[in-house]
Amino acid sequence: MYDKILVSLDRSPIAQSVFETALYLGKNCHSQLNFLHVLSQETTETPLSFAPYSFTYDTEIIKELQHQWEKYKQESIEMLQYWTNQAKDQGLKAEFNQIYGHPGTVICQQAQEWGANLIVMGRRGHSTVSELLLGSVSSYVIHRSHCAVHLVQF
């Protein structure tokens, strides 16, 4: 039924549930899995979302933010490698990608380019007001994806 499943993972508490759901679906459908992490300043997990804003630039602050960003990227790659190895240990074909950009756009583009039949991702369950103000990645993907979307509720 689903031979290619794109799994959108972030570093939020729901990521483990998203992974387990994708693994379950992948095993039952004999699917290939593609784990995707989108690097974005818009997500709450990134060190840049807490970056101080000022009218002057302090080179030490910039160096520290660059260091934190590089550490975040590397830790995210290690997370993807861990989950990819877990899937392979379960007998599934699995790969991963980490791409910079707007999460909703990147997820839809990757799913299309890779030929995914299903996208598995988390949904944090923001209130209607915060969803209107902040936007919702899951809502964006549901309305713009070329394939089915399976949401895991937080």
Secondary structure as GFF3:
##gff-version 3
##sequence-region A 1 154
A	DSSP	beta_strand	4	8	.	.	.	ID=ss1
A	DSSP	alpha_helix	15	29	.	.	.	ID=ss2
A	DSSP	beta_strand	32	39	.	.	.	ID=ss3
A	DSSP	three_ten_helix	47	50	.	.	.	ID=ss4
A	DSSP	alpha_helix	59	89	.	.	.	ID=ss5
A	DSSP	beta_strand	93	100	.	.	.	ID=ss6
A	DSSP	alpha_helix	103	114	.	.	.	ID=ss7
A	DSSP	beta_strand	118	123	.	.	.	ID=ss8
A	DSSP	alpha_helix	128	134	.	.	.	ID=ss9
A	DSSP	alpha_helix	137	144	.	.	.	ID=ss10
A	DSSP	beta_strand	148	153	.	.	.	ID=ss11
###
